[in-house]
Amino acid sequence: MTEPLPDKGSAWSRYVGGVYYEGSAGFGRLYLDVKEHHTNKDGSVHGGVIASLMDSAVGAALHNLFRDQPDVTGYSSVEMNVSFLRGARMGDRLTAEARIIKEGKTLAVADVDVLSPSGELAAKGRLTYCVFRGARESER
């Protein structure tokens, strides 16, 4: 297994601490080593951290899908559904695996699994993104 690389996809993902692991067209995998600043008062991971990790994993999957399509100028999340299934705590390594399940002209839909260190499903998400196509603002 290769060593994970620091996430270069977004400043937010780097700030939160997500680390890009691998990807292919329509797939992205990130991990997050849970630190104190990711937790609630009781030491459990804040749900917003998991949602953010999911969003970043889908962003990686979309980048991997669209990187060779110059007409795609960006994408933005428009809907997120998250089910929290198992708690996580400081010191855990969470892995988010995102798969694009539907790509259209203006929308893309992804499924995301967040796995606990033992590989059990900790959270499940379905996210929808608006896909922007056409000339970039700077090219108009």
For each residue, the residues with C-beta under 8 A, 3 or more apart:
1:
2: 22
3:
4: 19 20 21 31
5: 8 19 20 21
6: 14 19 20
7: 10 13 14 18 19 20 30 56 60
8: 5 14 20
9: 13 20 56 59 60 63
10: 7 13 14 56 59
11: 14 15
12: 15 16 52 56
13: 7 9 10 16 18 20 30 52 56 59
14: 6 7 8 10 11 17 18
15: 11 12
16: 12 13 32 38 49 52 53 56
17: 14 32 33 35 38
18: 7 13 14 30 31 32 52 53 56 57 96
19: 4 5 6 7 30 31 32 33
20: 4 5 6 7 8 9 13 23 28 29 30 60
21: 4 5 29 30 31 95
22: 2 29
23: 20 27 28 29 60 61 63 64
24: 27 64
25: 64 65
26: 61 64 65 99 100 103
27: 23 24 61 64 97 98 99 100
28: 20 23 57 58 59 60 61 62 63 64 97 98
29: 20 21 22 23 57 60 95 96 97 98
30: 7 13 18 19 20 21 53 56 57 60 95 96
31: 4 18 19 21 93 94 95 96
32: 16 17 18 19 38 49 53 93 94 96
33: 17 19 91 92 93
34: 38 39 45 49 88 89 90 91 92 93 94
35: 17 38 39 90
36: 39 90
37:
38: 16 17 32 34 35 45 46 49 90
39: 34 35 36 42 43 44 45 46 89 90
40: 43 44 45 46
41:
42: 39
43: 39 40 89 90
44: 39 40 87 88 89
45: 34 38 39 40 49 50 87 88 89 92 94
46: 38 39 40 49 50
47: 50 51 82 84
48: 51 52
49: 16 32 34 38 45 46 52 53
50: 45 46 47 53 54 82 84 88 94 114 122 123
51: 47 48 54 55 80 82 125
52: 12 13 16 18 48 49 55 56
53: 16 18 30 32 49 50 56 57 94 96 114
54: 50 51 57 58 80 82 96 98 112 114 123 125 127
55: 51 52 58 59 77 80 127
56: 7 9 10 12 13 16 18 30 52 53 59 60 96
57: 18 28 29 30 53 54 60 61 96 97 98 112
58: 28 54 55 61 62 77 98 100 110 112 127 129
59: 9 10 13 28 55 56 62 63 75
60: 7 9 20 23 28 29 30 56 57 63 64 98
61: 23 26 27 28 57 58 64 65 98 99 100 110
62: 28 58 59 65 66 75 100 108 110 129 131
63: 9 23 28 59 60 66 67
64: 23 24 25 26 27 28 60 61 67
65: 25 26 61 62 69 100 103 108
66: 62 63 69 72 75 131
67: 63 64
68:
69: 65 66 72
70:
71: 133 134
72: 66 69 75 131 132 133
73: 132 133 134 135 136
74: 132
75: 59 62 66 72 108 129 130 131 132
76: 129 130 132
77: 55 58 80 127 128 129
78: 107 128 129 130
79: 127 128
80: 51 54 55 77 125 126 127 128
81: 125 126 127
82: 47 50 51 54 123 124 125
83: 123 124 125
84: 47 50 87 122 123
85: 121 122 123 124
86: 116 120 121 122 123
87: 44 45 84 122
88: 34 44 45 50 92 94 116 122
89: 34 39 43 44 45 92
90: 34 35 36 38 39 43
91: 33 34
92: 33 34 45 88 89 116 117
93: 31 32 33 34 117
94: 31 32 34 45 50 53 88 114 115 116 117 122
95: 21 29 30 31 114 115
96: 18 29 30 31 32 53 54 56 57 112 113 114 115
97: 27 28 29 57 112 113 114 115
98: 27 28 29 54 57 58 60 61 110 111 112 127
99: 26 27 61 110 111 112
100: 26 27 58 61 62 65 103 108 109 110
101: 109 110 111
102: 107 108 109
103: 26 65 100 108 131
104: 107 108 131
105: 131 133
106: 130 131 133
107: 78 102 104 128 129 130 131
108: 62 65 75 100 102 103 104 128 129 131
109: 100 101 102 126 127 128 129
110: 58 61 62 98 99 100 101 126 127 128 129
111: 98 99 101 124 125 126
112: 54 57 58 96 97 98 99 123 124 125 126 127
113: 96 97 121 123 124 125
114: 50 53 54 94 95 96 97 121 122 123 124 125
115: 94 95 96 97 119 120 121 122
116: 86 88 92 94 119 120 121 122
117: 92 93 94
118:
119: 115 116
120: 86 115 116
121: 85 86 113 114 115 116 124
122: 50 84 85 86 87 88 94 114 115 116
123: 50 54 82 83 84 85 86 112 113 114
124: 82 83 85 111 112 113 114 121
125: 51 54 80 81 82 83 111 112 113 114
126: 80 81 109 110 111 112
127: 54 55 58 77 79 80 81 98 109 110 112
128: 77 78 79 80 107 108 109 110
129: 58 62 75 76 77 78 107 108 109 110
130: 75 76 78 106 107
131: 62 66 72 75 103 104 105 106 107 108
132: 72 73 74 75 76
133: 71 72 73 105 106
134: 71 73
135: 73 139 140
136: 73 139 140
137: 140
138:
139: 135 136
140: 135 136 137
